[in-house]
Amino acid sequence: MPANAKRLSPQTELEHARRELSRHDPLWPEQLTVLAVILLSLALPDALTVGPRWLLPAAEGVLFVALVSTTPRGRGLREPPRRRQLRIGLVSLMSGANVASLFFLARFGIDAHNVDGHALLGGGALLWLTAVLLFALWYWEMDRGGPIERAADPDTGIDFVFPQMQDPRWAPDGWLPRIPDFLYLSFVNAATFAPPESHFPITSIGKLVLSLQALGALVTDTLIVARAVNLLG
């Protein structure tokens, strides 16, 4: 350090380090993913929604606005605990709505009277894609205690292993998984009913949630979409 350089106070150095860490996992990709889930729910047929089509998306939209408006800015990595509770509550609400819609879709699929195969295929595709986005959000929240704690202490409580963590040649120093990494994990797990070979869970809760996603995708693909294809044929 040059002799005439001004030395920062320990508190300022800490805040600077936190701002640097926050670049590893910004919050806006998660917010875009949440917005995509809300927009997909608006495209569902009335028969697959809980109550009026606008009701749940409107409630989710209010929570989404509250989430965006309270995004930490210029305060390093620390966020109020209630903000993370709001984030998890919003994802839980959207996940519950998706499960309910899947139940309605299953009931719609086994109904022998007046079954619209095109609507069945479209609804199944929307719910499958929505589930991929939602599970990516869950993985993003689960791994190492969530994005804030993950950036602050990246070596603690790892739930999922990625290729960049296994060989330093594949990623820069301090690499951390972001929303696209969890989206890939979620998509492959839903498409093949198993995580990618290079991505794997190492905790019990990680294995359980991946298994639940694979089970939901199996139900959607085999029991619903397959029947719709038969109907269209």
C-alpha distance (Angstrom), angle and dihedral (degrees) to the residues before:
residue distance angle dihedral
M1 . . .
P2 3.86 . .
A3 3.78 114.7 .
N4 3.80 92.8 -120.4
A5 3.83 94.2 47.7
K6 3.76 115.2 118.7
R7 3.79 112.3 -118.1
L8 3.78 115.8 -133.8
S9 3.77 121.3 -129.8
P10 3.84 116.4 -107.1
Q11 3.83 90.3 -109.4
T12 3.81 91.9 51.8
E13 3.80 91.2 47.4
L14 3.81 89.8 51.1
E15 3.81 92.7 50.9
H16 3.80 89.9 47.2
A17 3.81 90.7 51.9
R18 3.78 91.0 49.8
R19 3.80 91.9 51.3
E20 3.78 89.4 50.7
L21 3.80 91.0 49.9
S22 3.80 92.2 49.1
R23 3.80 89.7 64.8
H24 3.80 88.3 70.0
D25 3.79 93.6 66.3
P26 3.82 114.8 14.2
L27 3.78 117.6 -172.3
W28 3.80 99.4 -129.0
P29 3.87 96.8 81.4
E30 3.81 88.3 57.4
Q31 3.79 90.4 49.9
L32 3.81 91.2 51.3
T33 3.82 89.7 50.4
V34 3.81 90.9 51.5
L35 3.80 90.2 49.5
A36 3.82 90.4 50.9
V37 3.83 90.4 53.7
I38 3.81 91.0 51.3
L39 3.82 91.7 49.8
L40 3.82 91.6 48.5
S41 3.81 90.3 52.8
L42 3.80 89.2 57.0
A43 3.80 89.3 58.5
L44 3.82 94.9 56.5
P45 3.81 118.4 109.6
D46 3.81 115.6 -103.9
A47 3.81 90.5 -111.3
L48 3.82 90.6 63.5
T49 3.80 98.5 48.8
V50 3.80 131.1 90.6
G51 3.81 106.2 -119.0
P52 3.81 119.1 -33.1
R53 3.79 113.5 -0.5
W54 3.81 92.6 -116.2
L55 3.82 98.0 47.6
L56 3.81 103.5 81.9
P57 3.83 95.4 33.8
A58 3.81 88.4 52.5
A59 3.81 91.8 51.4
E60 3.80 90.6 45.9
G61 3.81 89.7 48.1
V62 3.81 91.6 55.0
L63 3.81 91.0 51.3
F64 3.79 90.1 45.4
V65 3.81 92.0 54.1
A66 3.81 89.6 48.9
L67 3.81 89.5 50.2
V68 3.80 94.3 50.1
S69 3.80 94.0 43.9
T70 3.81 91.5 54.7
T71 3.81 96.6 48.1
P72 3.83 108.1 138.3
R73 3.80 110.6 -107.7
G74 3.76 123.9 -176.3
R75 3.79 93.4 -9.9
G76 3.77 101.2 99.6
L77 3.76 120.2 -122.9
R78 3.78 102.3 -39.2
E79 3.77 116.5 103.7
P80 3.81 129.6 177.3
P81 3.83 111.1 -88.1
R82 3.80 89.5 -126.0
R83 3.78 90.6 61.8
R84 3.80 91.9 60.2
Q85 3.80 89.0 45.5
L86 3.81 88.0 53.6
R87 3.80 90.2 49.8
I88 3.80 93.1 50.0
G89 3.80 91.1 43.8
L90 3.81 91.0 53.9
V91 3.81 92.8 49.3
S92 3.83 89.4 46.6
L93 3.81 91.2 52.3
M94 3.79 91.9 49.8
S95 3.81 91.4 46.1
G96 3.82 91.6 51.1
A97 3.79 90.5 50.3
N98 3.81 90.1 50.0
V99 3.81 92.1 51.5
A100 3.82 90.6 49.2
S101 3.81 90.7 49.5
L102 3.81 90.1 49.9
F103 3.82 89.1 53.1
F104 3.81 90.3 51.0
L105 3.79 89.6 48.0
A106 3.81 91.7 51.7
R107 3.79 90.8 49.8
F108 3.79 89.9 46.6
G109 3.80 90.1 50.1
I110 3.79 96.5 53.6
D111 3.79 93.4 45.3
A112 3.79 105.2 109.4
H113 3.81 94.2 -159.7
N114 3.78 127.0 77.1
V115 3.80 95.9 -12.2
D116 3.81 113.5 171.7
G117 3.79 106.0 -149.6
H118 3.79 93.6 -166.2
A119 3.81 91.6 53.3
L120 3.79 89.4 46.7
L121 3.79 92.5 53.3
G122 3.79 93.4 44.7
G123 3.79 93.6 47.4
G124 3.79 92.4 47.0
A125 3.80 92.0 50.4
L126 3.82 92.2 49.4
L127 3.81 92.7 48.8
W128 3.81 92.0 46.3
L129 3.80 91.9 51.9
T130 3.80 91.8 44.1
A131 3.80 90.5 52.5
V132 3.82 90.4 51.7
L133 3.80 90.3 55.0
L134 3.80 93.7 44.2
F135 3.80 95.1 50.0
A136 3.80 89.6 48.1
L137 3.80 87.2 56.3
W138 3.80 91.0 48.9
Y139 3.82 91.8 50.5
W140 3.80 89.5 47.5
E141 3.82 89.9 52.6
M142 3.81 95.3 42.5
D143 3.77 103.0 48.1
R144 3.82 109.8 98.6
G145 3.80 93.3 -21.0
G146 3.80 97.9 -53.8
P147 3.81 136.3 -59.1
I148 3.79 97.3 -58.0
E149 3.81 96.8 49.3
R150 3.81 90.6 39.1
A151 3.80 91.4 58.3
A152 3.80 93.4 42.4
D153 3.84 95.4 48.6
P154 3.83 109.6 13.2
D155 3.82 96.2 173.4
T156 3.81 98.0 58.3
G157 3.81 128.0 92.2
I158 3.81 100.0 -7.6
D159 3.82 111.2 -166.4
F160 3.82 101.4 175.8
V161 3.80 130.9 34.5
F162 3.81 119.5 -145.3
P163 3.83 129.3 -168.4
Q164 3.81 91.8 -108.9
M165 3.81 88.7 60.9
Q166 3.80 92.9 54.6
D167 3.80 99.3 54.0
P168 3.82 122.6 26.9
R169 3.82 90.0 -152.3
W170 3.80 90.1 72.1
A171 3.79 98.0 58.2
P172 3.81 140.9 24.6
D173 3.78 121.5 -98.6
G174 3.79 112.9 -74.1
W175 3.81 94.3 21.7
L176 3.81 114.7 173.1
P177 3.83 129.3 -176.9
R178 3.80 116.7 -102.2
I179 3.78 135.1 -167.0
P180 3.87 93.9 -77.6
D181 3.82 89.6 55.7
F182 3.80 92.0 51.8
L183 3.82 90.7 43.7
Y184 3.80 89.6 56.1
L185 3.80 91.4 48.2
S186 3.82 90.6 49.3
F187 3.82 94.9 45.3
V188 3.81 95.7 49.8
N189 3.81 92.0 44.5
A190 3.83 90.6 52.3
A191 3.81 94.0 44.0
T192 3.81 98.4 45.9
F193 3.84 101.5 21.7
A194 3.81 88.5 -120.9
P195 3.80 135.1 72.8
P196 3.82 119.7 -104.9
E197 3.79 114.1 -81.9
S198 3.79 90.5 -117.3
H199 3.84 93.2 49.6
F200 3.78 119.4 58.9
P201 3.81 140.3 158.0
I202 3.79 120.0 -116.3
T203 3.81 101.1 -175.7
S204 3.79 128.7 70.3
I205 3.80 93.6 -120.1
G206 3.81 90.8 50.7
K207 3.80 91.5 51.9
L208 3.81 91.2 46.5
V209 3.80 95.2 51.7
L210 3.80 92.5 45.7
S211 3.80 88.8 51.2
L212 3.81 91.8 50.0
Q213 3.79 90.7 51.8
A214 3.81 92.0 49.3
L215 3.81 90.0 49.6
G216 3.81 92.2 50.7
A217 3.79 91.3 48.1
L218 3.80 90.3 48.9
V219 3.81 90.9 52.9
T220 3.80 91.9 48.1
D221 3.79 95.4 45.3
T222 3.79 102.8 40.9
L223 3.81 105.1 29.2
I224 3.79 100.7 34.5
V225 3.79 112.4 22.6
A226 3.81 93.9 38.5
R227 3.81 90.3 53.6
A228 3.79 90.8 48.0
V229 3.80 90.3 53.0
N230 3.81 89.2 52.1
L231 3.78 90.6 50.2
L232 3.79 92.1 50.4
G233 3.80 89.7 48.7
